[in-house]
C-alpha cells in the first residue's frame, strides 16, 4: 500500500533532478549564466549539487517502493 506514494515521489524527484542537471549543463555549455546576478561558477555548482541530490533522493525513494 505504501509503494504508490514512494513511486510518485521518486518520480517527481528524479524528473526534477534530471531536468535541473540537463538545464544547468546546457546553460554552462552555452556560456550563459545559470542564475542572473550571481557568480557563474557558484551558481552552476549549487545547481549541479541540488540536481544530483534530487536525483539521488529520487533513486532512494525507488528503493523504498
HTML snippet that shows the backbone in 3Dmol.js (N, CA, C, O; Angstrom):
<script src="https://3Dmol.org/build/3Dmol-min.js"></script>
<div id="view" style="width:600px;height:400px;position:relative"></div>
<script>
const pdb = `
ATOM      1  N   UNK A   1       0.803  -1.192   0.000  1.00  0.00           N
ATOM      2  CA  UNK A   1       0.000   0.000   0.000  1.00  0.00           C
ATOM      3  C   UNK A   1       0.851   1.265   0.000  1.00  0.00           C
ATOM      4  O   UNK A   1       0.457   2.278  -0.577  1.00  0.00           O
ATOM      5  N   UNK A   2       2.005   1.213   0.637  1.00  0.00           N
ATOM      6  CA  UNK A   2       2.854   2.386   0.746  1.00  0.00           C
ATOM      7  C   UNK A   2       3.710   2.598  -0.502  1.00  0.00           C
ATOM      8  O   UNK A   2       4.368   3.632  -0.614  1.00  0.00           O
ATOM      9  N   UNK A   3       3.723   1.670  -1.422  1.00  0.00           N
ATOM     10  CA  UNK A   3       4.612   1.808  -2.572  1.00  0.00           C
ATOM     11  C   UNK A   3       4.117   2.853  -3.563  1.00  0.00           C
ATOM     12  O   UNK A   3       4.932   3.429  -4.283  1.00  0.00           O
ATOM     13  N   UNK A   4       2.831   3.118  -3.630  1.00  0.00           N
ATOM     14  CA  UNK A   4       2.296   4.115  -4.557  1.00  0.00           C
ATOM     15  C   UNK A   4       2.863   5.504  -4.317  1.00  0.00           C
ATOM     16  O   UNK A   4       3.387   6.113  -5.250  1.00  0.00           O
ATOM     17  N   UNK A   5       2.776   6.033  -3.084  1.00  0.00           N
ATOM     18  CA  UNK A   5       3.349   7.348  -2.816  1.00  0.00           C
ATOM     19  C   UNK A   5       4.864   7.387  -3.006  1.00  0.00           C
ATOM     20  O   UNK A   5       5.396   8.397  -3.468  1.00  0.00           O
ATOM     21  N   UNK A   6       5.566   6.312  -2.661  1.00  0.00           N
ATOM     22  CA  UNK A   6       7.019   6.288  -2.819  1.00  0.00           C
ATOM     23  C   UNK A   6       7.402   6.344  -4.298  1.00  0.00           C
ATOM     24  O   UNK A   6       8.372   7.009  -4.662  1.00  0.00           O
ATOM     25  N   UNK A   7       6.657   5.661  -5.137  1.00  0.00           N
ATOM     26  CA  UNK A   7       6.931   5.696  -6.574  1.00  0.00           C
ATOM     27  C   UNK A   7       6.636   7.087  -7.127  1.00  0.00           C
ATOM     28  O   UNK A   7       7.401   7.602  -7.942  1.00  0.00           O
ATOM     29  N   UNK A   8       5.540   7.699  -6.696  1.00  0.00           N
ATOM     30  CA  UNK A   8       5.198   9.042  -7.166  1.00  0.00           C
ATOM     31  C   UNK A   8       6.265  10.053  -6.758  1.00  0.00           C
ATOM     32  O   UNK A   8       6.730  10.833  -7.590  1.00  0.00           O
ATOM     33  N   UNK A   9       6.652  10.045  -5.497  1.00  0.00           N
ATOM     34  CA  UNK A   9       7.650  10.997  -5.009  1.00  0.00           C
ATOM     35  C   UNK A   9       8.999  10.736  -5.662  1.00  0.00           C
ATOM     36  O   UNK A   9       9.706  11.681  -6.012  1.00  0.00           O
ATOM     37  N   UNK A  10       9.365   9.472  -5.833  1.00  0.00           N
ATOM     38  CA  UNK A  10      10.615   9.148  -6.510  1.00  0.00           C
ATOM     39  C   UNK A  10      10.628   9.653  -7.943  1.00  0.00           C
ATOM     40  O   UNK A  10      11.651  10.144  -8.420  1.00  0.00           O
ATOM     41  N   UNK A  11       9.511   9.538  -8.625  1.00  0.00           N
ATOM     42  CA  UNK A  11       9.415  10.031  -9.999  1.00  0.00           C
ATOM     43  C   UNK A  11       9.550  11.545 -10.044  1.00  0.00           C
ATOM     44  O   UNK A  11      10.242  12.084 -10.907  1.00  0.00           O
ATOM     45  N   UNK A  12       8.894  12.230  -9.121  1.00  0.00           N
ATOM     46  CA  UNK A  12       8.968  13.692  -9.084  1.00  0.00           C
ATOM     47  C   UNK A  12      10.397  14.146  -8.828  1.00  0.00           C
ATOM     48  O   UNK A  12      10.901  15.021  -9.531  1.00  0.00           O
ATOM     49  N   UNK A  13      11.051  13.568  -7.837  1.00  0.00           N
ATOM     50  CA  UNK A  13      12.432  13.949  -7.543  1.00  0.00           C
ATOM     51  C   UNK A  13      13.367  13.612  -8.700  1.00  0.00           C
ATOM     52  O   UNK A  13      14.243  14.410  -9.031  1.00  0.00           O
ATOM     53  N   UNK A  14      13.198  12.454  -9.315  1.00  0.00           N
ATOM     54  CA  UNK A  14      14.066  12.061 -10.424  1.00  0.00           C
ATOM     55  C   UNK A  14      13.882  12.986 -11.628  1.00  0.00           C
ATOM     56  O   UNK A  14      14.865  13.381 -12.255  1.00  0.00           O
ATOM     57  N   UNK A  15      12.654  13.330 -11.953  1.00  0.00           N
ATOM     58  CA  UNK A  15      12.415  14.240 -13.072  1.00  0.00           C
ATOM     59  C   UNK A  15      12.956  15.636 -12.788  1.00  0.00           C
ATOM     60  O   UNK A  15      13.563  16.255 -13.661  1.00  0.00           O
ATOM     61  N   UNK A  16      12.743  16.130 -11.582  1.00  0.00           N
ATOM     62  CA  UNK A  16      13.259  17.449 -11.223  1.00  0.00           C
ATOM     63  C   UNK A  16      14.781  17.465 -11.242  1.00  0.00           C
ATOM     64  O   UNK A  16      15.382  18.372 -11.818  1.00  0.00           O
ATOM     65  N   UNK A  17      15.410  16.475 -10.623  1.00  0.00           N
ATOM     66  CA  UNK A  17      16.872  16.427 -10.570  1.00  0.00           C
ATOM     67  C   UNK A  17      17.489  16.278 -11.945  1.00  0.00           C
ATOM     68  O   UNK A  17      18.459  16.961 -12.275  1.00  0.00           O
ATOM     69  N   UNK A  18      16.929  15.386 -12.749  1.00  0.00           N
ATOM     70  CA  UNK A  18      17.436  15.203 -14.110  1.00  0.00           C
ATOM     71  C   UNK A  18      17.253  16.444 -14.956  1.00  0.00           C
ATOM     72  O   UNK A  18      18.152  16.833 -15.702  1.00  0.00           O
ATOM     73  N   UNK A  19      16.087  17.067 -14.844  1.00  0.00           N
ATOM     74  CA  UNK A  19      15.824  18.292 -15.598  1.00  0.00           C
ATOM     75  C   UNK A  19      16.753  19.429 -15.179  1.00  0.00           C
ATOM     76  O   UNK A  19      17.246  20.175 -16.025  1.00  0.00           O
ATOM     77  N   UNK A  20      16.988  19.558 -13.893  1.00  0.00           N
ATOM     78  CA  UNK A  20      17.885  20.603 -13.399  1.00  0.00           C
ATOM     79  C   UNK A  20      19.313  20.373 -13.864  1.00  0.00           C
ATOM     80  O   UNK A  20      20.006  21.323 -14.228  1.00  0.00           O
ATOM     81  N   UNK A  21      19.759  19.130 -13.857  1.00  0.00           N
ATOM     82  CA  UNK A  21      21.113  18.824 -14.333  1.00  0.00           C
ATOM     83  C   UNK A  21      21.249  19.096 -15.822  1.00  0.00           C
ATOM     84  O   UNK A  21      22.259  19.652 -16.255  1.00  0.00           O
ATOM     85  N   UNK A  22      20.260  18.719 -16.607  1.00  0.00           N
ATOM     86  CA  UNK A  22      20.317  18.966 -18.055  1.00  0.00           C
ATOM     87  C   UNK A  22      20.287  20.458 -18.338  1.00  0.00           C
ATOM     88  O   UNK A  22      21.068  20.948 -19.154  1.00  0.00           O
ATOM     89  N   UNK A  23      19.397  21.187 -17.677  1.00  0.00           N
ATOM     90  CA  UNK A  23      19.289  22.625 -17.883  1.00  0.00           C
ATOM     91  C   UNK A  23      20.586  23.334 -17.498  1.00  0.00           C
ATOM     92  O   UNK A  23      21.038  24.231 -18.210  1.00  0.00           O
ATOM     93  N   UNK A  24      21.183  22.937 -16.378  1.00  0.00           N
ATOM     94  CA  UNK A  24      22.433  23.534 -15.938  1.00  0.00           C
ATOM     95  C   UNK A  24      23.550  23.245 -16.935  1.00  0.00           C
ATOM     96  O   UNK A  24      24.333  24.137 -17.262  1.00  0.00           O
ATOM     97  N   UNK A  25      23.629  22.021 -17.416  1.00  0.00           N
ATOM     98  CA  UNK A  25      24.671  21.669 -18.383  1.00  0.00           C
ATOM     99  C   UNK A  25      24.524  22.455 -19.681  1.00  0.00           C
ATOM    100  O   UNK A  25      25.521  22.889 -20.257  1.00  0.00           O
ATOM    101  N   UNK A  26      23.304  22.640 -20.140  1.00  0.00           N
ATOM    102  CA  UNK A  26      23.077  23.404 -21.375  1.00  0.00           C
ATOM    103  C   UNK A  26      23.478  24.859 -21.171  1.00  0.00           C
ATOM    104  O   UNK A  26      24.137  25.445 -22.029  1.00  0.00           O
ATOM    105  N   UNK A  27      23.087  25.447 -20.042  1.00  0.00           N
ATOM    106  CA  UNK A  27      23.435  26.848 -19.778  1.00  0.00           C
ATOM    107  C   UNK A  27      24.944  27.032 -19.676  1.00  0.00           C
ATOM    108  O   UNK A  27      25.485  28.002 -20.207  1.00  0.00           O
ATOM    109  N   UNK A  28      25.625  26.117 -19.003  1.00  0.00           N
ATOM    110  CA  UNK A  28      27.082  26.221 -18.858  1.00  0.00           C
ATOM    111  C   UNK A  28      27.756  26.035 -20.210  1.00  0.00           C
ATOM    112  O   UNK A  28      28.695  26.760 -20.538  1.00  0.00           O
ATOM    113  N   UNK A  29      27.293  25.086 -20.986  1.00  0.00           N
ATOM    114  CA  UNK A  29      27.902  24.826 -22.294  1.00  0.00           C
ATOM    115  C   UNK A  29      27.739  26.015 -23.235  1.00  0.00           C
ATOM    116  O   UNK A  29      28.627  26.292 -24.041  1.00  0.00           O
ATOM    117  N   UNK A  30      26.616  26.718 -23.139  1.00  0.00           N
ATOM    118  CA  UNK A  30      26.375  27.888 -23.977  1.00  0.00           C
ATOM    119  C   UNK A  30      27.057  29.142 -23.441  1.00  0.00           C
ATOM    120  O   UNK A  30      27.063  30.175 -24.110  1.00  0.00           O
ATOM    121  N   UNK A  31      27.623  29.064 -22.258  1.00  0.00           N
ATOM    122  CA  UNK A  31      28.279  30.208 -21.653  1.00  0.00           C
ATOM    123  C   UNK A  31      27.329  31.202 -21.027  1.00  0.00           C
ATOM    124  O   UNK A  31      27.720  32.331 -20.732  1.00  0.00           O
ATOM    125  N   UNK A  32      26.099  30.804 -20.820  1.00  0.00           N
ATOM    126  CA  UNK A  32      25.081  31.661 -20.215  1.00  0.00           C
ATOM    127  C   UNK A  32      25.098  31.483 -18.695  1.00  0.00           C
ATOM    128  O   UNK A  32      25.485  30.426 -18.197  1.00  0.00           O
ATOM    129  N   UNK A  33      24.682  32.509 -17.966  1.00  0.00           N
ATOM    130  CA  UNK A  33      24.634  32.350 -16.503  1.00  0.00           C
ATOM    131  C   UNK A  33      23.495  31.417 -16.087  1.00  0.00           C
ATOM    132  O   UNK A  33      22.429  31.406 -16.703  1.00  0.00           O
ATOM    133  N   UNK A  34      23.734  30.657 -15.060  1.00  0.00           N
ATOM    134  CA  UNK A  34      22.702  29.761 -14.540  1.00  0.00           C
ATOM    135  C   UNK A  34      21.692  30.565 -13.722  1.00  0.00           C
ATOM    136  O   UNK A  34      20.490  30.303 -13.778  1.00  0.00           O
ATOM    137  N   UNK A  35      22.179  31.533 -12.973  1.00  0.00           N
ATOM    138  CA  UNK A  35      21.321  32.436 -12.208  1.00  0.00           C
ATOM    139  C   UNK A  35      21.790  33.861 -12.489  1.00  0.00           C
ATOM    140  O   UNK A  35      22.989  34.138 -12.455  1.00  0.00           O
ATOM    141  N   UNK A  36      20.868  34.749 -12.762  1.00  0.00           N
ATOM    142  CA  UNK A  36      21.206  36.126 -13.105  1.00  0.00           C
ATOM    143  C   UNK A  36      21.698  36.861 -11.859  1.00  0.00           C
ATOM    144  O   UNK A  36      21.072  36.800 -10.801  1.00  0.00           O
ATOM    145  N   UNK A  37      22.811  37.546 -11.998  1.00  0.00           N
ATOM    146  CA  UNK A  37      23.348  38.351 -10.909  1.00  0.00           C
ATOM    147  C   UNK A  37      24.173  37.585  -9.901  1.00  0.00           C
ATOM    148  O   UNK A  37      24.510  38.122  -8.846  1.00  0.00           O
ATOM    149  N   UNK A  38      24.508  36.334 -10.203  1.00  0.00           N
ATOM    150  CA  UNK A  38      25.270  35.503  -9.277  1.00  0.00           C
ATOM    151  C   UNK A  38      26.517  35.009 -10.010  1.00  0.00           C
ATOM    152  O   UNK A  38      26.508  34.870 -11.233  1.00  0.00           O
ATOM    153  N   UNK A  39      27.570  34.749  -9.270  1.00  0.00           N
ATOM    154  CA  UNK A  39      28.794  34.209  -9.840  1.00  0.00           C
ATOM    155  C   UNK A  39      28.473  32.940 -10.638  1.00  0.00           C
ATOM    156  O   UNK A  39      27.770  32.055 -10.150  1.00  0.00           O
ATOM    157  N   UNK A  40      28.995  32.858 -11.868  1.00  0.00           N
ATOM    158  CA  UNK A  40      28.664  31.720 -12.741  1.00  0.00           C
ATOM    159  C   UNK A  40      29.110  30.383 -12.166  1.00  0.00           C
ATOM    160  O   UNK A  40      28.374  29.398 -12.226  1.00  0.00           O
ATOM    161  N   UNK A  41      30.303  30.351 -11.615  1.00  0.00           N
ATOM    162  CA  UNK A  41      30.820  29.086 -11.076  1.00  0.00           C
ATOM    163  C   UNK A  41      30.006  28.659  -9.860  1.00  0.00           C
ATOM    164  O   UNK A  41      29.648  27.489  -9.726  1.00  0.00           O
ATOM    165  N   UNK A  42      29.717  29.607  -8.979  1.00  0.00           N
ATOM    166  CA  UNK A  42      28.965  29.276  -7.764  1.00  0.00           C
ATOM    167  C   UNK A  42      27.549  28.812  -8.094  1.00  0.00           C
ATOM    168  O   UNK A  42      27.059  27.843  -7.515  1.00  0.00           O
ATOM    169  N   UNK A  43      26.890  29.508  -9.028  1.00  0.00           N
ATOM    170  CA  UNK A  43      25.517  29.122  -9.357  1.00  0.00           C
ATOM    171  C   UNK A  43      25.468  27.780 -10.075  1.00  0.00           C
ATOM    172  O   UNK A  43      24.562  26.983  -9.833  1.00  0.00           O
ATOM    173  N   UNK A  44      26.432  27.521 -10.957  1.00  0.00           N
ATOM    174  CA  UNK A  44      26.460  26.229 -11.649  1.00  0.00           C
ATOM    175  C   UNK A  44      26.764  25.101 -10.669  1.00  0.00           C
ATOM    176  O   UNK A  44      26.190  24.016 -10.765  1.00  0.00           O
ATOM    177  N   UNK A  45      27.656  25.356  -9.737  1.00  0.00           N
ATOM    178  CA  UNK A  45      27.989  24.334  -8.736  1.00  0.00           C
ATOM    179  C   UNK A  45      26.796  24.037  -7.840  1.00  0.00           C
ATOM    180  O   UNK A  45      26.474  22.874  -7.596  1.00  0.00           O
ATOM    181  N   UNK A  46      26.143  25.078  -7.351  1.00  0.00           N
ATOM    182  CA  UNK A  46      24.994  24.878  -6.467  1.00  0.00           C
ATOM    183  C   UNK A  46      23.845  24.179  -7.196  1.00  0.00           C
ATOM    184  O   UNK A  46      23.196  23.296  -6.637  1.00  0.00           O
ATOM    185  N   UNK A  47      23.601  24.576  -8.441  1.00  0.00           N
ATOM    186  CA  UNK A  47      22.534  23.925  -9.214  1.00  0.00           C
ATOM    187  C   UNK A  47      22.885  22.464  -9.497  1.00  0.00           C
ATOM    188  O   UNK A  47      22.012  21.597  -9.464  1.00  0.00           O
ATOM    189  N   UNK A  48      24.148  22.194  -9.771  1.00  0.00           N
ATOM    190  CA  UNK A  48      24.575  20.812 -10.011  1.00  0.00           C
ATOM    191  C   UNK A  48      24.434  19.942  -8.774  1.00  0.00           C
ATOM    192  O   UNK A  48      23.987  18.798  -8.856  1.00  0.00           O
ATOM    193  N   UNK A  49      24.814  20.483  -7.640  1.00  0.00           N
ATOM    194  CA  UNK A  49      24.680  19.730  -6.379  1.00  0.00           C
ATOM    195  C   UNK A  49      23.211  19.495  -6.050  1.00  0.00           C
ATOM    196  O   UNK A  49      22.836  18.402  -5.626  1.00  0.00           O
ATOM    197  N   UNK A  50      22.383  20.514  -6.243  1.00  0.00           N
ATOM    198  CA  UNK A  50      20.946  20.362  -5.969  1.00  0.00           C
ATOM    199  C   UNK A  50      20.309  19.343  -6.913  1.00  0.00           C
ATOM    200  O   UNK A  50      19.481  18.538  -6.490  1.00  0.00           O
ATOM    201  N   UNK A  51      20.696  19.378  -8.196  1.00  0.00           N
ATOM    202  CA  UNK A  51      20.160  18.413  -9.156  1.00  0.00           C
ATOM    203  C   UNK A  51      20.588  16.995  -8.840  1.00  0.00           C
ATOM    204  O   UNK A  51      19.780  16.068  -8.893  1.00  0.00           O
ATOM    205  N   UNK A  52      21.858  16.828  -8.510  1.00  0.00           N
ATOM    206  CA  UNK A  52      22.357  15.488  -8.163  1.00  0.00           C
ATOM    207  C   UNK A  52      21.717  14.984  -6.875  1.00  0.00           C
ATOM    208  O   UNK A  52      21.410  13.799  -6.751  1.00  0.00           O
ATOM    209  N   UNK A  53      21.518  15.884  -5.923  1.00  0.00           N
ATOM    210  CA  UNK A  53      20.862  15.498  -4.675  1.00  0.00           C
ATOM    211  C   UNK A  53      19.420  15.072  -4.890  1.00  0.00           C
ATOM    212  O   UNK A  53      18.968  14.080  -4.318  1.00  0.00           O
ATOM    213  N   UNK A  54      18.699  15.818  -5.712  1.00  0.00           N
ATOM    214  CA  UNK A  54      17.311  15.453  -6.003  1.00  0.00           C
ATOM    215  C   UNK A  54      17.241  14.128  -6.752  1.00  0.00           C
ATOM    216  O   UNK A  54      16.362  13.307  -6.489  1.00  0.00           O
ATOM    217  N   UNK A  55      18.160  13.922  -7.679  1.00  0.00           N
ATOM    218  CA  UNK A  55      18.200  12.656  -8.416  1.00  0.00           C
ATOM    219  C   UNK A  55      18.520  11.494  -7.482  1.00  0.00           C
ATOM    220  O   UNK A  55      17.913  10.428  -7.584  1.00  0.00           O
ATOM    221  N   UNK A  56      19.462  11.696  -6.582  1.00  0.00           N
ATOM    222  CA  UNK A  56      19.800  10.646  -5.606  1.00  0.00           C
ATOM    223  C   UNK A  56      18.630  10.367  -4.665  1.00  0.00           C
ATOM    224  O   UNK A  56      18.362   9.213  -4.329  1.00  0.00           O
ATOM    225  N   UNK A  57      17.943  11.413  -4.246  1.00  0.00           N
ATOM    226  CA  UNK A  57      16.785  11.226  -3.377  1.00  0.00           C
ATOM    227  C   UNK A  57      15.678  10.464  -4.096  1.00  0.00           C
ATOM    228  O   UNK A  57      15.007   9.626  -3.495  1.00  0.00           O
ATOM    229  N   UNK A  58      15.487  10.753  -5.377  1.00  0.00           N
ATOM    230  CA  UNK A  58      14.506  10.019  -6.168  1.00  0.00           C
ATOM    231  C   UNK A  58      14.856   8.542  -6.263  1.00  0.00           C
ATOM    232  O   UNK A  58      13.988   7.681  -6.130  1.00  0.00           O
ATOM    233  N   UNK A  59      16.135   8.254  -6.495  1.00  0.00           N
ATOM    234  CA  UNK A  59      16.554   6.849  -6.581  1.00  0.00           C
ATOM    235  C   UNK A  59      16.379   6.159  -5.231  1.00  0.00           C
ATOM    236  O   UNK A  59      16.009   4.986  -5.178  1.00  0.00           O
ATOM    237  N   UNK A  60      16.640   6.876  -4.145  1.00  0.00           N
ATOM    238  CA  UNK A  60      16.441   6.300  -2.817  1.00  0.00           C
ATOM    239  C   UNK A  60      14.977   5.980  -2.574  1.00  0.00           C
ATOM    240  O   UNK A  60      14.652   4.951  -1.981  1.00  0.00           O
ATOM    241  N   UNK A  61      14.086   6.863  -3.032  1.00  0.00           N
ATOM    242  CA  UNK A  61      12.646   6.603  -2.887  1.00  0.00           C
ATOM    243  C   UNK A  61      12.231   5.354  -3.659  1.00  0.00           C
ATOM    244  O   UNK A  61      11.375   4.596  -3.202  1.00  0.00           O
ATOM    245  N   UNK A  62      12.840   5.136  -4.836  1.00  0.00           N
ATOM    246  CA  UNK A  62      12.522   3.938  -5.607  1.00  0.00           C
ATOM    247  C   UNK A  62      12.959   2.659  -4.894  1.00  0.00           C
ATOM    248  O   UNK A  62      12.335   1.613  -5.066  1.00  0.00           O
ATOM    249  N   UNK A  63      14.028   2.733  -4.092  1.00  0.00           N
ATOM    250  CA  UNK A  63      14.449   1.536  -3.354  1.00  0.00           C
ATOM    251  C   UNK A  63      13.499   1.234  -2.207  1.00  0.00           C
ATOM    252  O   UNK A  63      13.451   0.101  -1.729  1.00  0.00           O
ATOM    253  N   UNK A  64      12.749   2.222  -1.759  1.00  0.00           N
ATOM    254  CA  UNK A  64      11.791   2.037  -0.667  1.00  0.00           C
ATOM    255  C   UNK A  64      10.432   1.570  -1.143  1.00  0.00           C
ATOM    256  O   UNK A  64       9.594   1.171  -0.334  1.00  0.00           O
ATOM    257  N   UNK A  65      10.199   1.615  -2.458  1.00  0.00           N
ATOM    258  CA  UNK A  65       8.894   1.260  -3.011  1.00  0.00           C
ATOM    259  C   UNK A  65       8.649  -0.229  -2.969  1.00  0.00           C
ATOM    260  O   UNK A  65       7.593  -0.694  -3.398  1.00  0.00           O
TER     261      UNK A  65
END
`;
const viewer = $3Dmol.createViewer("view");
viewer.addModel(pdb, "pdb");
viewer.setStyle({}, {cartoon: {color: "spectrum"}});
viewer.zoomTo();
viewer.render();
</script>
